[in-house]
Amino acid sequence: MSKKGGDDHICPDCVPEEQPIAPIMLMAVGGMIAFFAFFLGLVGAIAVGGFLAPSAIAFVVAMLMIIAGYMMNKKHRIRKHEIMHMKLEKAKCSYCGTQNEPDARRCDSCGAPLKD
């Protein structure tokens, strides 16, 4: 099934169920950079003053990477929640309110056609 519309298009057939790896990797690499920037800052504060500026820049970049990864992960969780909500709404009969299977065409209780 082809993806219609833009990035905002959401349907159960178009969006994968598994957790995307990009946000996790972004946060992990950002965490490692923050770790090394912290110790580079310690060296700069204790021994050599020239390390403070690169350490601060690396720390800011690391925090931006962690925040970007967190926001990507949050967007995925929201999208997954919306898809689950759509599946539940699609399966609910508008006449009697019975919850049906997501792929059902007719209500199991009253036999009314379900919305597509």
N, CA, C and O atoms as a GROMACS GRO file, in nm:
protein
  464
    1MET      N    1   0.085  -0.117   0.000
    1MET     CA    2   0.000   0.000   0.000
    1MET      C    3   0.090   0.124   0.000
    1MET      O    4   0.185   0.131   0.077
    2SER      N    5   0.060   0.218  -0.084
    2SER     CA    6   0.145   0.337  -0.094
    2SER      C    7   0.107   0.439   0.011
    2SER      O    8  -0.006   0.443   0.060
    3LYS      N    9   0.202   0.520   0.044
    3LYS     CA   10   0.184   0.623   0.145
    3LYS      C   11   0.128   0.748   0.079
    3LYS      O   12   0.190   0.804  -0.011
    4LYS      N   13   0.012   0.792   0.121
    4LYS     CA   14  -0.050   0.911   0.065
    4LYS      C   15  -0.028   1.028   0.157
    4LYS      O   16  -0.012   1.011   0.278
    5GLY      N   17  -0.025   1.148   0.102
    5GLY     CA   18  -0.010   1.267   0.183
    5GLY      C   19   0.135   1.288   0.222
    5GLY      O   20   0.226   1.239   0.156
    6GLY      N   21   0.155   1.359   0.330
    6GLY     CA   22   0.289   1.391   0.374
    6GLY      C   23   0.333   1.304   0.489
    6GLY      O   24   0.296   1.187   0.499
    7ASP      N   25   0.411   1.363   0.575
    7ASP     CA   26   0.462   1.295   0.693
    7ASP      C   27   0.352   1.268   0.795
    7ASP      O   28   0.367   1.181   0.881
    8ASP      N   29   0.240   1.341   0.787
    8ASP     CA   30   0.135   1.330   0.887
    8ASP      C   31   0.040   1.214   0.861
    8ASP      O   32  -0.048   1.187   0.944
    9HIS      N   33   0.055   1.146   0.748
    9HIS     CA   34  -0.033   1.034   0.715
    9HIS      C   35  -0.008   0.919   0.812
    9HIS      O   36   0.106   0.875   0.830
   10ILE      N   37  -0.116   0.870   0.874
   10ILE     CA   38  -0.102   0.761   0.970
   10ILE      C   39  -0.206   0.654   0.936
   10ILE      O   40  -0.326   0.682   0.933
   11CYS      N   41  -0.160   0.535   0.910
   11CYS     CA   42  -0.249   0.420   0.898
   11CYS      C   43  -0.172   0.297   0.944
   11CYS      O   44  -0.050   0.294   0.934
   12PRO      N   45  -0.242   0.197   0.994
   12PRO     CA   46  -0.173   0.080   1.048
   12PRO      C   47  -0.088   0.006   0.945
   12PRO      O   48   0.009  -0.059   0.982
   13ASP      N   49  -0.124   0.015   0.816
   13ASP     CA   50  -0.049  -0.055   0.714
   13ASP      C   51   0.080   0.017   0.676
   13ASP      O   52   0.173  -0.046   0.626
   14CYS      N   53   0.086   0.150   0.698
   14CYS     CA   54   0.201   0.229   0.653
   14CYS      C   55   0.308   0.246   0.759
   14CYS      O   56   0.424   0.269   0.724
   15VAL      N   57   0.274   0.237   0.884
   15VAL     CA   58   0.368   0.265   0.992
   15VAL      C   59   0.414   0.134   1.055
   15VAL      O   60   0.330   0.054   1.097
   16PRO      N   61   0.544   0.109   1.062
   16PRO     CA   62   0.592  -0.015   1.123
   16PRO      C   63   0.568  -0.015   1.274
   16PRO      O   64   0.563   0.090   1.338
   17GLU      N   65   0.552  -0.134   1.328
   17GLU     CA   66   0.525  -0.149   1.471
   17GLU      C   67   0.651  -0.146   1.556
   17GLU      O   68   0.645  -0.109   1.674
   18GLU      N   69   0.766  -0.183   1.499
   18GLU     CA   70   0.887  -0.193   1.580
   18GLU      C   71   0.944  -0.056   1.615
   18GLU      O   72   0.915   0.044   1.549
   19GLN      N   73   1.024  -0.054   1.719
   19GLN     CA   74   1.088   0.069   1.767
   19GLN      C   75   1.197   0.109   1.669
   19GLN      O   76   1.283   0.027   1.637
   20PRO      N   77   1.198   0.234   1.621
   20PRO     CA   78   1.306   0.276   1.531
   20PRO      C   79   1.439   0.286   1.606
   20PRO      O   80   1.443   0.322   1.724
   21ILE      N   81   1.546   0.254   1.536
   21ILE     CA   82   1.678   0.250   1.599
   21ILE      C   83   1.745   0.388   1.601
   21ILE      O   84   1.830   0.413   1.686
   22ALA      N   85   1.707   0.477   1.510
   22ALA     CA   86   1.774   0.607   1.498
   22ALA      C   87   1.769   0.690   1.627
   22ALA      O   88   1.873   0.742   1.668
   23PRO      N   89   1.653   0.704   1.693
   23PRO     CA   90   1.654   0.784   1.817
   23PRO      C   91   1.739   0.722   1.927
   23PRO      O   92   1.804   0.794   2.003
   24ILE      N   93   1.740   0.592   1.936
   24ILE     CA   94   1.818   0.525   2.039
   24ILE      C   95   1.967   0.547   2.014
   24ILE      O   96   2.043   0.575   2.106
   25MET      N   97   2.008   0.532   1.887
   25MET     CA   98   2.149   0.553   1.853
   25MET      C   99   2.190   0.699   1.873
   25MET      O  100   2.300   0.727   1.920
   26LEU      N  101   2.102   0.791   1.838
   26LEU     CA  102   2.131   0.933   1.855
   26LEU      C  103   2.152   0.967   2.002
   26LEU      O  104   2.246   1.039   2.038
   27MET      N  105   2.065   0.914   2.088
   27MET     CA  106   2.080   0.939   2.231
   27MET      C  107   2.205   0.870   2.287
   27MET      O  108   2.272   0.926   2.374
   28ALA      N  109   2.237   0.751   2.238
   28ALA     CA  110   2.354   0.679   2.287
   28ALA      C  111   2.484   0.752   2.248
   28ALA      O  112   2.573   0.769   2.331
   29VAL      N  113   2.493   0.793   2.122
   29VAL     CA  114   2.613   0.864   2.078
   29VAL      C  115   2.623   0.999   2.149
   29VAL      O  116   2.732   1.041   2.188
   30GLY      N  117   2.510   1.066   2.166
   30GLY     CA  118   2.510   1.192   2.240
   30GLY      C  119   2.555   1.173   2.384
   30GLY      O  120   2.626   1.257   2.438
   31GLY      N  121   2.513   1.065   2.445
   31GLY     CA  122   2.556   1.035   2.582
   31GLY      C  123   2.705   1.009   2.591
   31GLY      O  124   2.771   1.052   2.686
   32MET      N  125   2.758   0.937   2.492
   32MET     CA  126   2.903   0.912   2.493
   32MET      C  127   2.982   1.040   2.473
   32MET      O  128   3.084   1.062   2.538
   33ILE      N  129   2.934   1.125   2.383
   33ILE     CA  130   3.003   1.253   2.361
   33ILE      C  131   2.996   1.338   2.488
   33ILE      O  132   3.095   1.403   2.524
   34ALA      N  133   2.881   1.338   2.556
   34ALA     CA  134   2.867   1.415   2.680
   34ALA      C  135   2.962   1.361   2.787
   34ALA      O  136   3.023   1.438   2.861
   35PHE      N  137   2.976   1.229   2.794
   35PHE     CA  138   3.067   1.167   2.890
   35PHE      C  139   3.209   1.213   2.866
   35PHE      O  140   3.278   1.256   2.959
   36PHE      N  141   3.255   1.205   2.740
   36PHE     CA  142   3.392   1.246   2.709
   36PHE      C  143   3.410   1.396   2.723
   36PHE      O  144   3.518   1.442   2.762
   37ALA      N  145   3.307   1.475   2.691
   37ALA     CA  146   3.317   1.620   2.706
   37ALA      C  147   3.329   1.658   2.853
   37ALA      O  148   3.400   1.752   2.887
   38PHE      N  149   3.262   1.584   2.940
   38PHE     CA  150   3.272   1.611   3.084
   38PHE      C  151   3.416   1.591   3.133
   38PHE      O  152   3.470   1.674   3.205
   39PHE      N  153   3.475   1.478   3.094
   39PHE     CA  154   3.612   1.451   3.139
   39PHE      C  155   3.713   1.541   3.071
   39PHE      O  156   3.815   1.576   3.131
   40LEU      N  157   3.687   1.580   2.946
   40LEU     CA  158   3.772   1.678   2.880
   40LEU      C  159   3.763   1.812   2.953
   40LEU      O  160   3.863   1.883   2.966
   41GLY      N  161   3.644   1.846   3.001
   41GLY     CA  162   3.626   1.967   3.081
   41GLY      C  163   3.699   1.960   3.213
   41GLY      O  164   3.754   2.060   3.260
   42LEU      N  165   3.700   1.842   3.276
   42LEU     CA  166   3.775   1.825   3.400
   42LEU      C  167   3.924   1.847   3.378
   42LEU      O  168   3.991   1.912   3.458
   43VAL      N  169   3.974   1.791   3.269
   43VAL     CA  170   4.116   1.811   3.236
   43VAL      C  171   4.142   1.959   3.212
   43VAL      O  172   4.243   2.014   3.256
   44GLY      N  173   4.050   2.023   3.141
   44GLY     CA  174   4.066   2.166   3.114
   44GLY      C  175   4.060   2.250   3.240
   44GLY      O  176   4.132   2.348   3.252
   45ALA      N  177   3.975   2.212   3.334
   45ALA     CA  178   3.962   2.289   3.457
   45ALA      C  179   4.081   2.266   3.551
   45ALA      O  180   4.124   2.358   3.621
   46ILE      N  181   4.133   2.145   3.553
   46ILE     CA  182   4.240   2.113   3.646
   46ILE      C  183   4.378   2.148   3.589
   46ILE      O  184   4.459   2.212   3.657
   47ALA      N  185   4.405   2.106   3.466
   47ALA     CA  186   4.542   2.116   3.416
   47ALA      C  187   4.560   2.219   3.305
   47ALA      O  188   4.633   2.317   3.322
   48VAL      N  189   4.495   2.198   3.193
   48VAL     CA  190   4.520   2.280   3.075
   48VAL      C  191   4.394   2.357   3.041
   48VAL      O  192   4.290   2.299   3.013
   49GLY      N  193   4.405   2.489   3.043
   49GLY     CA  194   4.288   2.573   3.019
   49GLY      C  195   4.237   2.572   2.877
   49GLY      O  196   4.123   2.615   2.855
   50GLY      N  197   4.313   2.526   2.780
   50GLY     CA  198   4.272   2.527   2.640
   50GLY      C  199   4.166   2.424   2.606
   50GLY      O  200   4.108   2.428   2.497
   51PHE      N  201   4.140   2.333   2.698
   51PHE     CA  202   4.040   2.229   2.671
   51PHE      C  203   3.899   2.270   2.709
   51PHE      O  204   3.805   2.197   2.678
   52LEU      N  205   3.881   2.382   2.774
   52LEU     CA  206   3.748   2.422   2.820
   52LEU      C  207   3.653   2.455   2.705
   52LEU      O  208   3.538   2.412   2.706
   53ALA      N  209   3.700   2.531   2.605
   53ALA     CA  210   3.612   2.569   2.493
   53ALA      C  211   3.569   2.448   2.411
   53ALA      O  212   3.450   2.434   2.385
   54PRO      N  213   3.660   2.358   2.369
   54PRO     CA  214   3.615   2.238   2.295
   54PRO      C  215   3.524   2.150   2.379
   54PRO      O  216   3.430   2.088   2.327
   55SER      N  217   3.551   2.144   2.508
   55SER     CA  218   3.467   2.064   2.596
   55SER      C  219   3.325   2.120   2.602
   55SER      O  220   3.228   2.045   2.597
   56ALA      N  221   3.313   2.252   2.614
   56ALA     CA  222   3.180   2.314   2.619
   56ALA      C  223   3.106   2.294   2.489
   56ALA      O  224   2.986   2.266   2.490
   57ILE      N  225   3.175   2.307   2.376
   57ILE     CA  226   3.112   2.287   2.246
   57ILE      C  227   3.066   2.143   2.230
   57ILE      O  228   2.954   2.118   2.184
   58ALA      N  229   3.150   2.048   2.267
   58ALA     CA  230   3.115   1.906   2.258
   58ALA      C  231   2.997   1.874   2.348
   58ALA      O  232   2.910   1.795   2.311
   59PHE      N  233   2.993   1.935   2.466
   59PHE     CA  234   2.882   1.910   2.558
   59PHE      C  235   2.750   1.964   2.502
   59PHE      O  236   2.647   1.898   2.513
   60VAL      N  237   2.753   2.081   2.442
   60VAL     CA  238   2.632   2.139   2.382
   60VAL      C  239   2.583   2.052   2.266
   60VAL      O  240   2.464   2.026   2.253
   61VAL      N  241   2.676   2.007   2.181
   61VAL     CA  242   2.639   1.920   2.070
   61VAL      C  243   2.579   1.789   2.123
   61VAL      O  244   2.480   1.740   2.068
   62ALA      N  245   2.638   1.735   2.227
   62ALA     CA  246   2.587   1.611   2.286
   62ALA      C  247   2.446   1.630   2.341
   62ALA      O  248   2.359   1.545   2.322
   63MET      N  249   2.423   1.740   2.409
   63MET     CA  250   2.290   1.766   2.463
   63MET      C  251   2.187   1.783   2.351
   63MET      O  252   2.074   1.737   2.362
   64LEU      N  253   2.226   1.850   2.243
   64LEU     CA  254   2.136   1.864   2.129
   64LEU      C  255   2.103   1.729   2.066
   64LEU      O  256   1.989   1.705   2.025
   65MET      N  257   2.202   1.641   2.059
   65MET     CA  258   2.177   1.507   2.006
   65MET      C  259   2.084   1.428   2.096
   65MET      O  260   1.994   1.358   2.047
   66ILE      N  261   2.103   1.438   2.225
   66ILE     CA  262   2.017   1.365   2.319
   66ILE      C  263   1.874   1.419   2.312
   66ILE      O  264   1.779   1.341   2.312
   67ILE      N  265   1.859   1.548   2.306
   67ILE     CA  266   1.725   1.608   2.298
   67ILE      C  267   1.657   1.570   2.167
   67ILE      O  268   1.538   1.538   2.166
   68ALA      N  269   1.731   1.572   2.056
   68ALA     CA  270   1.674   1.534   1.927
   68ALA      C  271   1.630   1.388   1.928
   68ALA      O  272   1.523   1.355   1.877
   69GLY      N  273   1.711   1.300   1.984
   69GLY     CA  274   1.674   1.159   1.995
   69GLY      C  275   1.551   1.139   2.082
   69GLY      O  276   1.463   1.059   2.049
   70TYR      N  277   1.545   1.212   2.192
   70TYR     CA  278   1.428   1.203   2.281
   70TYR      C  279   1.301   1.249   2.209
   70TYR      O  280   1.196   1.186   2.221
   71MET      N  281   1.311   1.359   2.134
   71MET     CA  282   1.194   1.410   2.063
   71MET      C  283   1.149   1.314   1.953
   71MET      O  284   1.030   1.296   1.931
   72MET      N  285   1.245   1.252   1.884
   72MET     CA  286   1.210   1.153   1.782
   72MET      C  287   1.142   1.032   1.844
   72MET      O  288   1.044   0.980   1.790
   73ASN      N  289   1.191   0.988   1.959
   73ASN     CA  290   1.132   0.875   2.029
   73ASN      C  291   0.991   0.909   2.078
   73ASN      O  292   0.900   0.827   2.071
   74LYS      N  293   0.975   1.031   2.128
   74LYS     CA  294   0.845   1.075   2.177
   74LYS      C  295   0.744   1.080   2.061
   74LYS      O  296   0.629   1.040   2.077
   75LYS      N  297   0.788   1.130   1.945
   75LYS     CA  298   0.700   1.137   1.829
   75LYS      C  299   0.657   0.997   1.786
   75LYS      O  300   0.542   0.976   1.749
   76HIS      N  301   0.750   0.901   1.792
   76HIS     CA  302   0.716   0.763   1.757
   76HIS      C  303   0.614   0.705   1.855
   76HIS      O  304   0.519   0.638   1.814
   77ARG      N  305   0.633   0.731   1.983
   77ARG     CA  306   0.538   0.679   2.082
   77ARG      C  307   0.399   0.740   2.063
   77ARG      O  308   0.299   0.669   2.076
   78ILE      N  309   0.393   0.869   2.033
   78ILE     CA  310   0.263   0.935   2.009
   78ILE      C  311   0.197   0.876   1.886
   78ILE      O  312   0.077   0.847   1.887
   79ARG      N  313   0.275   0.857   1.780
   79ARG     CA  314   0.220   0.800   1.657
   79ARG      C  315   0.170   0.658   1.681
   79ARG      O  316   0.064   0.620   1.630
   80LYS      N  317   0.244   0.579   1.758
   80LYS     CA  318   0.203   0.442   1.789
   80LYS      C  319   0.074   0.442   1.870
   80LYS      O  320  -0.014   0.359   1.847
   81HIS      N  321   0.062   0.535   1.964
   81HIS     CA  322  -0.060   0.547   2.043
   81HIS      C  323  -0.179   0.586   1.955
   81HIS      O  324  -0.289   0.533   1.972
   82GLU      N  325  -0.157   0.678   1.861
   82GLU     CA  326  -0.264   0.719   1.770
   82GLU      C  327  -0.310   0.603   1.682
   82GLU      O  328  -0.429   0.588   1.656
   83ILE      N  329  -0.216   0.521   1.638
   83ILE     CA  330  -0.251   0.405   1.556
   83ILE      C  331  -0.334   0.306   1.636
   83ILE      O  332  -0.433   0.252   1.587
   84MET      N  333  -0.293   0.281   1.759
   84MET     CA  334  -0.372   0.190   1.844
   84MET      C  335  -0.511   0.244   1.868
   84MET      O  336  -0.608   0.168   1.869
   85HIS      N  337  -0.522   0.375   1.887
   85HIS     CA  338  -0.652   0.438   1.907
   85HIS      C  339  -0.736   0.425   1.781
   85HIS      O  340  -0.857   0.399   1.789
   86MET      N  341  -0.674   0.443   1.663
   86MET     CA  342  -0.747   0.428   1.537
   86MET      C  343  -0.796   0.286   1.519
   86MET      O  344  -0.908   0.264   1.471
   87LYS      N  345  -0.715   0.188   1.557
   87LYS     CA  346  -0.757   0.048   1.545
   87LYS      C  347  -0.878   0.020   1.633
   87LYS      O  348  -0.970  -0.051   1.592
   88LEU      N  349  -0.877   0.076   1.755
   88LEU     CA  350  -0.989   0.054   1.845
   88LEU      C  351  -1.115   0.124   1.795
   88LEU      O  352  -1.225   0.068   1.802
   89GLU      N  353  -1.100   0.247   1.745
   89GLU     CA  354  -1.216   0.319   1.694
   89GLU      C  355  -1.273   0.251   1.572
   89GLU      O  356  -1.396   0.244   1.557
   90LYS      N  357  -1.190   0.201   1.485
   90LYS     CA  358  -1.235   0.137   1.363
   90LYS      C  359  -1.315   0.011   1.394
   90LYS      O  360  -1.407  -0.024   1.320
   91ALA      N  361  -1.280  -0.056   1.500
   91ALA     CA  362  -1.345  -0.181   1.534
   91ALA      C  363  -1.472  -0.162   1.616
   91ALA      O  364  -1.545  -0.258   1.640
   92LYS      N  365  -1.500  -0.040   1.661
   92LYS     CA  366  -1.618  -0.015   1.745
   92LYS      C  367  -1.739   0.010   1.657
   92LYS      O  368  -1.735   0.091   1.565
   93CYS      N  369  -1.848  -0.062   1.685
   93CYS     CA  370  -1.972  -0.046   1.610
   93CYS      C  371  -2.037   0.086   1.646
   93CYS      O  372  -2.052   0.119   1.764
   94SER      N  373  -2.077   0.164   1.544
   94SER     CA  374  -2.139   0.294   1.570
   94SER      C  375  -2.285   0.281   1.612
   94SER      O  376  -2.343   0.377   1.663
   95TYR      N  377  -2.346   0.163   1.593
   95TYR     CA  378  -2.487   0.143   1.632
   95TYR      C  379  -2.501   0.091   1.775
   95TYR      O  380  -2.578   0.146   1.854
   96CYS      N  381  -2.429  -0.016   1.807
   96CYS     CA  382  -2.446  -0.077   1.940
   96CYS      C  383  -2.325  -0.056   2.031
   96CYS      O  384  -2.336  -0.081   2.152
   97GLY      N  385  -2.210  -0.012   1.977
   97GLY     CA  386  -2.093   0.015   2.059
   97GLY      C  387  -2.007  -0.106   2.090
   97GLY      O  388  -1.914  -0.096   2.169
   98THR      N  389  -2.036  -0.220   2.029
   98THR     CA  390  -1.959  -0.341   2.053
   98THR      C  391  -1.821  -0.331   1.990
   98THR      O  392  -1.807  -0.282   1.878
   99GLN      N  393  -1.718  -0.376   2.063
   99GLN     CA  394  -1.584  -0.381   2.008
   99GLN      C  395  -1.571  -0.508   1.923
   99GLN      O  396  -1.600  -0.618   1.969
  100ASN      N  397  -1.526  -0.489   1.798
  100ASN     CA  398  -1.509  -0.600   1.706
  100ASN      C  399  -1.362  -0.613   1.670
  100ASN      O  400  -1.280  -0.530   1.709
  101GLU      N  401  -1.329  -0.717   1.596
  101GLU     CA  402  -1.194  -0.735   1.546
  101GLU      C  403  -1.160  -0.620   1.452
  101GLU      O  404  -1.248  -0.571   1.382
  102PRO      N  405  -1.034  -0.575   1.448
  102PRO     CA  406  -0.996  -0.462   1.362
  102PRO      C  407  -1.024  -0.483   1.214
  102PRO      O  408  -1.049  -0.386   1.142
  103ASP      N  409  -1.020  -0.610   1.166
  103ASP     CA  410  -1.043  -0.634   1.024
  103ASP      C  411  -1.186  -0.677   0.993
  103ASP      O  412  -1.215  -0.717   0.880
  104ALA      N  413  -1.277  -0.669   1.090
  104ALA     CA  414  -1.417  -0.710   1.069
  104ALA      C  415  -1.489  -0.609   0.980
  104ALA      O  416  -1.468  -0.489   0.990
  105ARG      N  417  -1.576  -0.661   0.893
  105ARG     CA  418  -1.657  -0.576   0.805
  105ARG      C  419  -1.794  -0.549   0.865
  105ARG      O  420  -1.854  -0.444   0.840
  106ARG      N  421  -1.844  -0.644   0.942
  106ARG     CA  422  -1.976  -0.630   1.005
  106ARG      C  423  -1.963  -0.653   1.155
  106ARG      O  424  -1.874  -0.724   1.201
  107CYS      N  425  -2.053  -0.593   1.231
  107CYS     CA  426  -2.054  -0.606   1.377
  107CYS      C  427  -2.090  -0.749   1.417
  107CYS      O  428  -2.182  -0.808   1.361
  108ASP      N  429  -2.017  -0.803   1.512
  108ASP     CA  430  -2.044  -0.938   1.561
  108ASP      C  431  -2.174  -0.945   1.639
  108ASP      O  432  -2.236  -1.051   1.646
  109SER      N  433  -2.217  -0.835   1.697
  109SER     CA  434  -2.336  -0.834   1.782
  109SER      C  435  -2.463  -0.806   1.703
  109SER      O  436  -2.559  -0.883   1.710
  110CYS      N  437  -2.465  -0.695   1.627
  110CYS     CA  438  -2.589  -0.653   1.560
  110CYS      C  439  -2.585  -0.673   1.408
  110CYS      O  440  -2.689  -0.665   1.344
  111GLY      N  441  -2.469  -0.699   1.350
  111GLY     CA  442  -2.460  -0.724   1.207
  111GLY      C  443  -2.450  -0.598   1.120
  111GLY      O  444  -2.449  -0.608   0.998
  112ALA      N  445  -2.444  -0.483   1.182
  112ALA     CA  446  -2.436  -0.357   1.106
  112ALA      C  447  -2.299  -0.345   1.040
  112ALA      O  448  -2.199  -0.393   1.095
  113PRO      N  449  -2.294  -0.281   0.923
  113PRO     CA  450  -2.162  -0.262   0.860
  113PRO      C  451  -2.076  -0.165   0.940
  113PRO      O  452  -2.124  -0.064   0.990
  114LEU      N  453  -1.948  -0.198   0.950
  114LEU     CA  454  -1.854  -0.112   1.023
  114LEU      C  455  -1.793  -0.012   0.927
  114LEU      O  456  -1.781  -0.039   0.808
  115LYS      N  457  -1.756   0.105   0.980
  115LYS     CA  458  -1.693   0.210   0.900
  115LYS      C  459  -1.555   0.166   0.855
  115LYS      O  460  -1.487   0.093   0.927
  116ASP      N  461  -1.514   0.210   0.736
  116ASP     CA  462  -1.379   0.181   0.685
  116ASP      C  463  -1.282   0.285   0.723
  116ASP      O  464  -1.164   0.276   0.688
   0.00000   0.00000   0.00000
